[in-house]
Amino acid sequence: MLDENLVFHKSQAGAREIASARHGLPAKLRRALIMVDGVKTVAELAPMFRPGEIASIFAELQSMGFVTLAGGALAEVSAEPAGSAPEGTAKAVSQEQFDEVRRRAMKEVSDRLGPNGDSLALKIERCSTPEQLRAALREAETIMASFLGAEYGRTFAKKIGRDLI
């Protein structure tokens, strides 16, 4: 498990990798490296990835020397605490919580995009699992960003996605 309050910084090697793509990082590692800005916490970045995957992403980026904590320290990635979900699996979300998150996402899309968001709201409504909803929310973030700006898209994804992790 990774402390959600940690803030990572790009190392010089990480900045060079963004500029040159010399190592050919997988898309999710490159995306994480791009998002590391020395300000966002792990908790703020986690909704942008699949549940349970953020710890392995940062462990790999650290092992490659692309990110560090302030002062060049390395974060310790420990085993999940007893009773928590194993790495790579979602924590259990109650049906009521899932339904509420889905309803809020549909409402936000409809309120902000009006008729332009009808097909997206329907797609969200058809989601029957948290994994399906996360995929729909990634698409919604992109669409919301194109209509309302990148910052709004990120805010939407964080606000809605946080309740699914």
C-alpha positions as CSV (number, residue, x, y, z in Angstrom):
1,M,0.0,0.0,0.0
2,L,1.2,3.5,-0.8
3,D,0.6,6.4,1.6
4,E,-2.1,8.5,-0.2
5,N,-0.6,11.8,1.2
6,L,2.7,11.3,-0.6
7,V,3.7,13.8,-3.3
8,F,6.1,12.7,-6.0
9,H,8.4,14.8,-8.0
10,K,9.9,14.1,-11.5
11,S,13.6,13.4,-11.3
12,Q,15.9,14.8,-14.0
13,A,15.8,11.4,-15.6
14,G,12.0,11.6,-15.5
15,A,11.9,15.0,-17.2
16,R,14.3,13.7,-19.9
17,E,12.0,10.7,-20.5
18,I,9.0,13.0,-21.0
19,A,11.0,15.0,-23.5
20,S,12.5,12.1,-25.4
21,A,10.4,9.0,-24.7
22,R,13.7,7.1,-24.9
23,H,12.6,4.2,-22.8
24,G,9.3,3.6,-24.5
25,L,7.3,3.5,-21.3
26,P,3.9,1.8,-21.3
27,A,1.1,4.3,-21.7
28,K,-0.1,4.2,-18.1
29,L,3.5,4.8,-16.8
30,R,4.0,7.7,-19.2
31,R,0.6,9.2,-18.2
32,A,1.5,8.9,-14.5
33,L,4.9,10.5,-15.1
34,I,3.4,13.3,-17.1
35,M,0.9,14.0,-14.2
36,V,3.6,14.0,-11.5
37,D,4.0,17.7,-10.7
38,G,5.3,17.9,-7.2
39,V,1.9,19.1,-6.0
40,K,-0.7,16.4,-6.5
41,T,-0.9,13.7,-3.9
42,V,-1.2,10.0,-4.6
43,A,-4.9,10.3,-3.5
44,E,-5.4,12.9,-6.2
45,L,-3.7,10.8,-8.9
46,A,-5.2,7.4,-8.0
47,P,-8.7,8.0,-9.6
48,M,-7.0,8.4,-13.0
49,F,-5.9,4.8,-12.9
50,R,-7.5,1.4,-12.2
51,P,-8.1,0.6,-8.5
52,G,-5.1,-0.8,-6.8
53,E,-2.7,0.0,-9.6
54,I,-1.2,3.3,-8.4
55,A,1.2,1.7,-6.0
56,S,2.7,-0.6,-8.7
57,I,2.9,2.4,-11.1
58,F,4.9,4.5,-8.6
59,A,7.0,1.6,-7.5
60,E,8.1,1.0,-11.2
61,L,8.6,4.7,-11.9
62,Q,10.8,4.9,-8.7
63,S,12.8,1.8,-9.6
64,M,13.5,3.4,-13.0
65,G,14.7,6.6,-11.3
66,F,11.9,8.7,-12.9
67,V,10.2,9.9,-9.7
68,T,11.2,10.6,-6.1
69,L,9.7,12.1,-3.0
70,A,10.9,15.6,-2.0
71,G,14.7,15.5,-1.3
72,G,15.2,12.4,-3.5
73,A,13.8,9.9,-1.0
74,L,12.1,6.8,-2.1
75,A,8.6,5.9,-1.0
76,E,8.1,2.5,0.6
77,V,5.4,0.4,-0.9
78,S,4.2,-2.1,1.7
79,A,1.8,-5.0,1.6
80,E,-1.9,-4.2,1.9
81,P,-3.1,-4.1,5.4
82,A,-5.1,-7.1,6.6
83,G,-8.6,-7.1,5.4
84,S,-8.1,-4.8,2.5
85,A,-8.5,-5.6,-1.2
86,P,-5.5,-7.3,-2.9
87,E,-3.4,-5.3,-5.3
88,G,-5.1,-4.9,-8.7
89,T,-8.7,-5.5,-7.3
90,A,-11.3,-3.0,-6.4
91,K,-12.4,-2.5,-2.8
92,A,-15.9,-3.6,-2.3
93,V,-18.4,-0.8,-3.0
94,S,-21.9,-1.3,-1.7
95,Q,-24.7,-1.4,-4.3
96,E,-26.3,1.7,-2.7
97,Q,-22.9,3.6,-3.0
98,F,-22.4,2.4,-6.6
99,D,-26.0,3.5,-7.5
100,E,-25.4,6.9,-5.9
101,V,-22.1,7.5,-7.7
102,R,-23.7,6.5,-11.0
103,R,-26.7,8.8,-10.4
104,R,-24.4,11.7,-9.6
105,A,-22.3,11.1,-12.7
106,M,-25.4,11.0,-14.9
107,K,-26.8,14.2,-13.3
108,E,-23.5,16.1,-13.7
109,V,-23.2,15.1,-17.4
110,S,-26.8,16.0,-18.1
111,D,-26.6,19.3,-16.2
112,R,-23.3,20.4,-17.7
113,L,-23.7,19.1,-21.3
114,G,-27.5,19.2,-21.8
115,P,-28.6,17.3,-24.9
116,N,-25.0,16.9,-26.0
117,G,-24.4,14.6,-23.0
118,D,-27.5,12.3,-23.5
119,S,-25.6,9.4,-25.1
120,L,-22.9,9.7,-22.4
121,A,-25.4,9.8,-19.6
122,L,-27.1,6.6,-21.1
123,K,-23.7,4.9,-21.2
124,I,-23.2,5.7,-17.6
125,E,-26.7,4.5,-16.7
126,R,-26.1,1.1,-18.4
127,C,-23.0,0.4,-16.2
128,S,-23.6,-2.5,-13.9
129,T,-20.2,-2.8,-12.2
130,P,-17.7,-0.3,-10.7
131,E,-15.2,-1.3,-13.4
132,Q,-17.6,-0.5,-16.2
133,L,-18.4,2.8,-14.5
134,R,-14.7,3.7,-14.2
135,A,-14.2,3.1,-17.9
136,A,-17.3,5.3,-18.7
137,L,-15.9,8.0,-16.3
138,R,-12.6,8.0,-18.2
139,E,-14.5,8.7,-21.4
140,A,-16.7,11.2,-19.6
141,E,-13.6,13.1,-18.3
142,T,-12.4,13.4,-21.9
143,I,-15.7,14.6,-23.2
144,M,-16.3,17.0,-20.3
145,A,-12.8,18.4,-20.8
146,S,-13.4,19.0,-24.5
147,F,-16.7,20.9,-23.8
148,L,-15.8,22.6,-20.5
149,G,-12.0,22.7,-20.3
150,A,-9.3,20.3,-19.1
151,E,-9.4,21.5,-15.5
152,Y,-13.1,20.8,-15.3
153,G,-12.6,17.3,-16.8
154,R,-10.0,16.5,-14.1
155,T,-12.2,17.9,-11.4
156,F,-15.2,15.9,-12.6
157,A,-13.1,12.7,-12.7
158,K,-11.7,13.2,-9.2
159,K,-15.1,14.2,-7.7
160,I,-16.9,11.2,-9.1
161,G,-14.1,8.6,-9.2
162,R,-13.0,9.1,-5.6
163,D,-16.2,7.4,-4.3
164,L,-15.4,4.3,-6.3
165,I,-12.0,3.6,-4.7
